[in-house]
Each structure stands twice: as C-alpha cells, then as structure tokens.
Amino acid sequence: MLRTLIRAERGASLLDRKMPNWTEKVSLWNLRMGCDRRHVLGQLYGSSEAGYAGLGIVGTGQIIHEGFTADIRDFFPGLKLWCVWTTLIVSRRLLLFPRTIPI
C-alpha cells in the first residue's frame, strides 16, 4: 500500500501545481479510478486521456509512476488506488477548509 500511496502523492502534487483547489472539483461519491469519466482526471479534464495530455504525462510507465493507474502486480490494485486517492483528497480538503468538514 505504501508504494501506491507514494505514487498517488506524486500525481496529487502534480495536480496541486497545475490546478489549485482541484480536490473541490472531484466528487468522492462518483470516484472510480477504473472508469474514464469518473477517474480523478476524468472528473477534472473530461476524460483520463485528456488529463494525461493536460498534465504532460506520456506512456503507461509514467501514468503508473504518477499514481493515476495501478500496477497490476499489486494485490487488489484498484481498491488500493481508490483508497489512496480518497485519502489524499480528503486530507487536502481538510487542510484547505478545516472548519467546513464536520468531524
């Protein structure tokens, strides 16, 4: 799980630089990392492919390196990816708007 978290943090940091407040545009309710339009990038750019182009990501290796897709060698890769991205989004929302999210 740590490897997945490190990769996804790279992608989230890239989004932080390219699209400030991106977490507010992502619906956790609809987040499905394996679905083109419901993927993090799909929700932000219309499709994951458009997101890869917008962020300058080329090739499967870089997509995995940035944590936008899972390494199929992982155990339950899709579930890990969803858990990690959900955690990253919620943690960033708490940092941006600490009083707006009830505990």
ZAVEXRO-823320 format. One line per 8 residues: their letters; for each residue x, y, z of N, C-alpha, C. Coordinates in pm, 1 decimal. Layout:
N
a) X/Y/Z/X/Y/Z/X/Y/Z ~ ...
***
This chain:
103
mlrtlira) 81.7/-119.3/0.0/0.0/0.0/0.0/86.5/126.2/0.0 ~ 201.0/121.8/66.8/289.3/237.4/73.7/335.9/280.3/-65.1 ~ 369.7/183.3/-148.4/413.8/214.1/-285.3/302.9/285.6/-362.5 ~ 180.2/239.6/-345.8/65.8/302.9/-412.1/46.4/445.0/-360.2 ~ 60.0/465.2/-230.8/46.5/598.2/-171.0/152.7/693.8/-223.7 ~ 275.7/648.2/-230.4/385.2/733.4/-280.3/358.9/774.9/-424.6 ~ 315.2/680.8/-505.6/286.7/712.3/-646.5/172.3/811.9/-658.4 ~ 64.2/786.9/-585.0/-51.4/876.2/-593.3/-18.1/1015.2/-539.0
ergaslld) 66.9/1022.8/-438.6/108.4/1153.5/-386.9/182.2/1232.9/-494.3 ~ 259.8/1163.9/-577.7/326.8/1233.1/-689.4/222.9/1295.2/-782.6 ~ 120.9/1216.3/-816.4/15.9/1266.5/-904.4/-63.1/1379.1/-840.8 ~ -94.8/1366.2/-712.8/-168.5/1470.6/-642.4/-85.3/1599.3/-634.4 ~ 43.4/1586.4/-612.6/131.6/1704.4/-608.1/137.6/1772.5/-744.3 ~ 138.6/1692.2/-849.5/135.6/1747.1/-985.7/6.1/1825.0/-1006.5 ~ -105.1/1768.8/-962.8/-232.9/1839.6/-973.8/-233.8/1966.2/-888.4 ~ -173.5/1961.1/-770.1/-164.1/2080.1/-684.8/-96.0/2194.9/-759.1
rkmpnwte) 8.7/2161.9/-834.6/83.1/2265.1/-908.6/7.1/2313.6/-1031.7 ~ -56.6/2222.5/-1103.5/-121.0/2257.2/-1230.7/-263.3/2310.2/-1214.6 ~ -334.4/2265.2/-1109.3/-474.6/2300.4/-1093.3/-505.9/2319.2/-944.2 ~ -472.8/2436.1/-889.2/-500.3/2459.4/-747.6/-647.7/2434.5/-714.0 ~ -672.8/2384.2/-595.3/-807.2/2352.4/-547.3/-877.4/2243.8/-629.6 ~ -799.2/2158.5/-692.1/-857.1/2050.3/-773.0/-943.0/1956.8/-690.4 ~ -912.4/1943.5/-561.8/-987.2/1849.4/-478.8/-1133.9/1888.2/-465.8 ~ -1164.2/2016.1/-475.4/-1302.6/2061.3/-463.7/-1383.8/2026.1/-587.7
kvslwnlr) -1318.5/1993.4/-697.0/-1387.4/1960.9/-822.1/-1410.7/1811.4/-839.1 ~ -1356.1/1730.9/-749.0/-1367.7/1586.0/-759.1/-1477.3/1536.8/-665.3 ~ -1570.1/1461.9/-721.0/-1676.2/1402.1/-640.5/-1629.0/1266.4/-587.9 ~ -1615.1/1256.2/-457.1/-1576.2/1127.5/-397.8/-1685.1/1023.6/-418.5 ~ -1809.1/1068.6/-419.7/-1921.6/978.7/-439.5/-1910.8/908.0/-575.7 ~ -1864.1/979.5/-675.7/-1854.3/925.0/-811.5/-1715.5/873.2/-847.6 ~ -1620.1/882.7/-756.2/-1482.4/844.7/-787.9/-1470.0/694.9/-816.7 ~ -1427.3/663.6/-936.8/-1398.7/526.0/-978.8/-1272.5/533.0/-1063.7
mgcdrrhv) -1162.4/489.3/-1007.6/-1033.4/504.5/-1075.3/-1023.4/423.3/-1204.3 ~ -1106.0/322.6/-1220.5/-1101.4/241.7/-1341.7/-1197.7/288.1/-1449.9 ~ -1269.6/394.9/-1425.2/-1371.0/444.8/-1518.0/-1324.8/578.9/-1574.2 ~ -1321.1/591.1/-1704.9/-1262.4/707.3/-1771.5/-1317.5/840.8/-1721.6 ~ -1446.4/858.5/-1719.4/-1504.7/987.5/-1681.5/-1517.0/1006.2/-1530.5 ~ -1513.0/898.7/-1454.2/-1526.1/908.1/-1308.3/-1390.7/900.6/-1237.6 ~ -1286.0/878.7/-1313.0/-1147.4/880.7/-1266.7/-1116.8/1022.2/-1217.2 ~ -1017.4/1040.6/-1132.5/-979.5/1175.1/-1086.3/-960.1/1268.1/-1206.1
lgqlygss) -881.8/1224.9/-1301.7/-854.8/1309.7/-1418.2/-976.2/1322.6/-1507.7 ~ -1058.0/1219.8/-1513.2/-1181.1/1227.4/-1591.4/-1275.0/1333.2/-1536.8 ~ -1282.7/1342.6/-1405.4/-1368.2/1444.0/-1344.6/-1312.9/1585.0/-1363.6 ~ -1182.3/1596.5/-1371.6/-1120.0/1728.0/-1385.3/-1106.3/1773.8/-1529.7 ~ -1078.6/1678.2/-1621.1/-1049.6/1713.4/-1760.0/-1151.6/1659.3/-1860.4 ~ -1249.7/1583.2/-1814.7/-1348.1/1525.0/-1906.0/-1319.5/1380.3/-1940.3 ~ -1192.7/1343.2/-1941.2/-1151.1/1203.7/-1960.1/-1009.8/1188.8/-1904.4 ~ -974.7/1067.4/-1871.3/-839.4/1046.6/-1818.5/-735.1/1076.5/-1925.8
eagyaglg) -765.0/1043.6/-2051.3/-670.5/1071.3/-2160.8/-645.4/1221.6/-2175.3 ~ -752.0/1300.0/-2166.8/-736.2/1446.4/-2173.3/-654.8/1496.3/-2053.9 ~ -674.1/1432.6/-1939.0/-597.3/1468.5/-1820.2/-449.6/1438.2/-1836.0 ~ -418.6/1321.9/-1891.3/-277.9/1286.8/-1914.7/-213.2/1390.1/-2007.3 ~ -284.9/1426.6/-2113.3/-232.2/1526.0/-2207.6/-215.6/1661.8/-2138.9 ~ -314.2/1701.5/-2060.5/-308.9/1830.3/-1991.6/-196.7/1840.5/-1890.5 ~ -161.2/1726.9/-1831.8/-53.3/1725.2/-1732.7/82.1/1690.5/-1794.2 ~ 83.1/1659.8/-1923.9/208.1/1624.9/-1991.1/257.7/1485.3/-1957.9
ivgtgqii) 166.1/1396.1/-1924.3/202.1/1258.7/-1890.3/194.5/1173.5/-2015.9 ~ 304.3/1104.1/-2044.2/311.6/1022.7/-2165.1/351.9/880.5/-2129.0 ~ 276.4/784.7/-2175.2/314.2/644.4/-2158.6/264.1/581.6/-2029.5 ~ 240.2/452.1/-2038.6/188.8/376.2/-1924.9/281.3/382.4/-1803.9 ~ 411.0/376.7/-1826.3/506.3/382.2/-1715.4/492.1/509.6/-1634.0 ~ 476.6/622.4/-1701.4/462.5/749.0/-1630.1/325.7/758.6/-1562.6 ~ 222.9/702.1/-1625.4/88.8/701.7/-1565.7/91.3/624.5/-1433.7 ~ 159.4/510.0/-1432.4/173.5/431.3/-1309.0/260.6/506.3/-1208.0
hegftadi) 371.6/564.4/-1256.4/464.4/637.8/-1169.4/395.1/752.8/-1096.7 ~ 300.7/819.5/-1163.6/228.3/932.1/-1104.7/105.5/887.0/-1026.5 ~ 79.5/755.9/-1021.6/-28.8/702.8/-939.6/-168.5/717.7/-995.8 ~ -179.3/741.6/-1126.5/-311.7/756.0/-1185.6/-371.3/623.5/-1230.9 ~ -291.4/521.1/-1234.6/-341.0/385.9/-1257.9/-258.5/292.3/-1172.4 ~ -312.5/174.4/-1149.3/-246.5/80.2/-1058.9/-148.9/-8.9/-1134.3 ~ -48.9/-52.1/-1063.5/42.9/-153.4/-1113.9/-27.2/-287.5/-1096.4 ~ -50.4/-358.1/-1205.1/-129.0/-482.2/-1198.1/-59.6/-591.3/-1117.5
rdffpglk) 65.8/-570.7/-1082.6/135.8/-668.7/-999.9/97.6/-656.6/-852.6 ~ 29.6/-547.9/-817.3/-15.0/-528.8/-679.2/-134.7/-617.7/-649.2 ~ -151.9/-649.8/-523.0/-267.2/-725.8/-476.8/-384.8/-630.1/-459.6 ~ -498.4/-655.3/-521.1/-615.0/-566.6/-522.0/-576.2/-425.1/-565.3 ~ -519.7/-408.8/-682.9/-467.2/-277.6/-722.5/-572.5/-167.8/-730.5 ~ -689.2/-197.1/-783.3/-791.9/-94.1/-796.5/-843.2/-43.9/-663.1 ~ -861.8/-135.3/-569.7/-909.0/-97.4/-437.0/-805.3/-11.0/-365.4 ~ -679.4/-49.8/-374.8/-572.9/30.3/-312.5/-570.4/171.1/-371.5
lwcvwttl) -580.2/177.9/-503.2/-574.3/307.1/-570.9/-690.4/396.5/-527.9 ~ -809.6/341.0/-520.8/-926.0/417.6/-477.7/-908.6/465.9/-333.9 ~ -864.5/378.5/-244.7/-844.4/415.5/-104.2/-741.6/527.6/-89.5 ~ -632.4/515.5/-160.8/-525.2/614.9/-150.5/-570.6/750.0/-204.9 ~ -633.4/751.9/-322.0/-678.7/878.9/-378.8/-785.9/943.1/-292.3 ~ -876.3/864.4/-237.7/-979.1/918.2/-148.8/-914.0/982.4/-26.4 ~ -815.8/915.7/30.6/-744.0/968.4/146.9/-671.2/1098.0/113.2 ~ -604.5/1101.9/-1.9/-532.5/1223.3/-42.0/-627.4/1340.3/-62.9
ivsrrlll) -740.9/1313.3/-124.1/-838.1/1419.9/-149.8/-895.8/1473.1/-18.4 ~ -937.1/1384.1/69.4/-995.0/1426.8/197.1/-891.9/1502.4/280.5 ~ -769.4/1454.7/284.9/-667.1/1523.3/364.7/-638.6/1662.4/310.3 ~ -636.3/1677.0/178.6/-614.9/1809.9/120.7/-733.7/1901.8/147.4 ~ -853.6/1848.1/142.3/-971.2/1929.3/173.8/-967.1/1976.9/318.9 ~ -925.5/1892.3/408.8/-915.9/1931.4/549.6/-812.9/2041.4/569.9 ~ -703.9/2036.9/494.2/-601.8/2141.7/504.9/-650.7/2273.9/447.8 ~ -729.1/2268.3/339.3/-778.5/2390.1/275.4/-893.7/2453.0/352.4
fprtipi) -983.3/2370.4/401.3/-1105.3/2419.4/465.1/-1129.4/2345.6/595.7 ~ -1047.9/2366.6/696.9/-1055.2/2287.4/818.4/-1186.9/2298.4/895.6 ~ -1259.2/2406.9/882.1/-1381.1/2424.2/960.9/-1507.4/2386.0/884.6 ~ -1496.5/2351.0/758.4/-1616.7/2323.5/680.5/-1652.9/2175.5/676.1 ~ -1565.6/2089.1/722.5/-1592.6/1946.8/719.6/-1616.2/1899.0/861.7 ~ -1739.1/1852.2/891.4/-1767.1/1807.5/1028.3/-1687.3/1682.9/1063.3 ~ -1647.7/1675.3/1187.8/-1570.3/1559.2/1234.1/-1660.5/1467.4/1312.6
***
